[in-house]
Amino acid sequence: MTGGKAITCPACGGTIEVRAAGFSVNLVCQNCGSILDVSRPEVVLIRRHERARTRFAIEIGKRGTLFGQEWEVVGALRRKDQIAIWQEFLLFNPYLGYRWLVAADGEWQFGTPLADRPQGDRNRVFWRSDSFSRLGRDQTFSTTAVAGEFYWRVKAGDTATATLFQSGETFLSREISEGEENWTQLVPVEQSDIEQSFGLDRRRLPKRKAPSGLMQFKAEPGLEQDDLGRMFLLAFAAAILAAIAMAVLAGPSTRTSTMVQVPVGGQIAPIKVGTITVRRPWQFVTVNADTNQFENRWVDLEYNLVDRSSEQSIDAYGLVEHYAGSDSDGPWTEGSHHGDTMFGHVPQGTYDVYVSGSAHGWPVDPLPNDAWGQVETINVWVEAETGTMSWGMWWTLVIALFAWPVTILWWRHRDK
Amino acid sequence: MTRRLLLFAALCFCLLAAALYAAFNAYSFFSDDEDRPVASGHAGPTHK
């Protein structure tokens, strides 16, 4: 198929076949690994090596048919970035030119170098009426091993920067190296097709690095199955399931309520709100306090759950406060006329609920009696209830569930 | 299904189990037993 010719390696004396003679510039000796310049009639040694050739998943010289065309593997590269190691194979057909095969994590892409450069900005480019969105951030990678021949000078240790753009299953890869910019279109290919066409040495396929399974925040260059959507779906499903289960486990509900009047600048002795029953082994008990409208006052409330069988008391405290004023920024308000108090881990039993408290003025308590001899009071409606769930715990769970996928999402888009 | 997704599924399961255990025993980080209000009750508003 190709115009091959034989040359002698000036380093080791071995015979090498140049498969794309007239096209190739750079060639790596299959015997000793030395890098040769084959662009001129006389073969020039660029770098001498004395090591066995690097083995790749597809042998140099293999021929196969992909997308209805016959291709010969003339070169191979092993590359890596901070996360992954992958292999790239240079394919050649004298009538069609060069193509690429890229293998990473068991997935394959067929790459076509683009003659018409995509147009756009940093985050979106347009190519042949399709719009491609940037995927992740720029990645610097290096070439770690070279075999075969290439139409440019390449050697182990070369570095370049790549950026990926995605539209459906098609990717555009932009590589910048030493000021030169190259674009490649990448489309997925089944591994079985590669195996059938070229034969595969599966032992030589690039393996996933151990940390990448856990910490692979960057999407692989179009070659990694993206499971981020499933992670969000899983977190959402777990959050919904948890809400339902927590509501069921909160148990049956009983409630009691009353209204108390608290004098401002004074206090009230314990008043019985009513009786509630904890029917499950452990339940939450919440006490809600709502007051009439007031400003610049606060009400300290003390709640006691007294177990009828043991006379043991469980205590908790609540606060209702509301302030208003005006300063150089204009009027302001602070606080609420509502306050919730939650008892956790309340054992099964029947409880009498008591409330006591005191109310105060800000910045100082007002006089006990106004001009008419009336004492200012605040009305507090108190309702105690069993069978409630802790929404704070549910929100904590939601944050924990979404922390990982949100971190990955942020990592991928942090430079946009 | 990727290895990372499996690990995440295991994490979700652990978190869910912990949350349900806490719900069954009525444990909460946010319960107010024995917590006296100290935020602003005796100090007035925090507005400056």
Chai-1 contact restraints between the chains, C-beta under 6 A:
chainA,res_idxA,chainB,res_idxB,connection_type,confidence,min_distance_angstrom,max_distance_angstrom,comment,restraint_id
A,G213,B,R3,contact,1.0,0.0,6.0,A-B,restraint_1
A,G213,B,R4,contact,1.0,0.0,6.0,A-B,restraint_2
A,Q225,B,T2,contact,1.0,0.0,6.0,A-B,restraint_3
A,D227,B,T2,contact,1.0,0.0,6.0,A-B,restraint_4
A,D227,B,L5,contact,1.0,0.0,6.0,A-B,restraint_5
A,R230,B,L5,contact,1.0,0.0,6.0,A-B,restraint_6
A,M231,B,F8,contact,1.0,0.0,6.0,A-B,restraint_7
A,L234,B,C12,contact,1.0,0.0,6.0,A-B,restraint_8
A,A238,B,C12,contact,1.0,0.0,6.0,A-B,restraint_9
A,A238,B,L16,contact,1.0,0.0,6.0,A-B,restraint_10
A,A242,B,L16,contact,1.0,0.0,6.0,A-B,restraint_11
A,A242,B,A19,contact,1.0,0.0,6.0,A-B,restraint_12
A,A245,B,L20,contact,1.0,0.0,6.0,A-B,restraint_13
A,M246,B,A23,contact,1.0,0.0,6.0,A-B,restraint_14
A,L249,B,A23,contact,1.0,0.0,6.0,A-B,restraint_15
A,L249,B,F24,contact,1.0,0.0,6.0,A-B,restraint_16
A,W282,B,N25,contact,1.0,0.0,6.0,A-B,restraint_17
A,W282,B,A26,contact,1.0,0.0,6.0,A-B,restraint_18
A,Q283,B,A26,contact,1.0,0.0,6.0,A-B,restraint_19
A,F284,B,A26,contact,1.0,0.0,6.0,A-B,restraint_20
A,W298,B,G41,contact,1.0,0.0,6.0,A-B,restraint_21
A,D300,B,G41,contact,1.0,0.0,6.0,A-B,restraint_22
A,A316,B,D32,contact,1.0,0.0,6.0,A-B,restraint_23
A,A316,B,D33,contact,1.0,0.0,6.0,A-B,restraint_24
A,Y317,B,R36,contact,1.0,0.0,6.0,A-B,restraint_25
A,Y317,B,P37,contact,1.0,0.0,6.0,A-B,restraint_26
A,L319,B,P37,contact,1.0,0.0,6.0,A-B,restraint_27
A,L319,B,G41,contact,1.0,0.0,6.0,A-B,restraint_28
A,Y323,B,P45,contact,1.0,0.0,6.0,A-B,restraint_29
A,W332,B,H47,contact,1.0,0.0,6.0,A-B,restraint_30
A,E334,B,P45,contact,1.0,0.0,6.0,A-B,restraint_31
A,E334,B,H47,contact,1.0,0.0,6.0,A-B,restraint_32
A,T341,B,D32,contact,1.0,0.0,6.0,A-B,restraint_33
A,M342,B,S31,contact,1.0,0.0,6.0,A-B,restraint_34
A,M342,B,D32,contact,1.0,0.0,6.0,A-B,restraint_35
A,F343,B,D33,contact,1.0,0.0,6.0,A-B,restraint_36
A,G344,B,A26,contact,1.0,0.0,6.0,A-B,restraint_37
A,G344,B,Y27,contact,1.0,0.0,6.0,A-B,restraint_38
A,G344,B,S28,contact,1.0,0.0,6.0,A-B,restraint_39
A,G344,B,S31,contact,1.0,0.0,6.0,A-B,restraint_40
A,H345,B,A26,contact,1.0,0.0,6.0,A-B,restraint_41
A,H345,B,Y27,contact,1.0,0.0,6.0,A-B,restraint_42
A,W362,B,G44,contact,1.0,0.0,6.0,A-B,restraint_43
A,S390,B,S28,contact,1.0,0.0,6.0,A-B,restraint_44
A,S390,B,F30,contact,1.0,0.0,6.0,A-B,restraint_45
A,G392,B,F30,contact,1.0,0.0,6.0,A-B,restraint_46
A,M393,B,A22,contact,1.0,0.0,6.0,A-B,restraint_47
A,M393,B,S28,contact,1.0,0.0,6.0,A-B,restraint_48
A,L397,B,L15,contact,1.0,0.0,6.0,A-B,restraint_49
A,L397,B,A19,contact,1.0,0.0,6.0,A-B,restraint_50
A,A400,B,L15,contact,1.0,0.0,6.0,A-B,restraint_51
A,L401,B,L15,contact,1.0,0.0,6.0,A-B,restraint_52
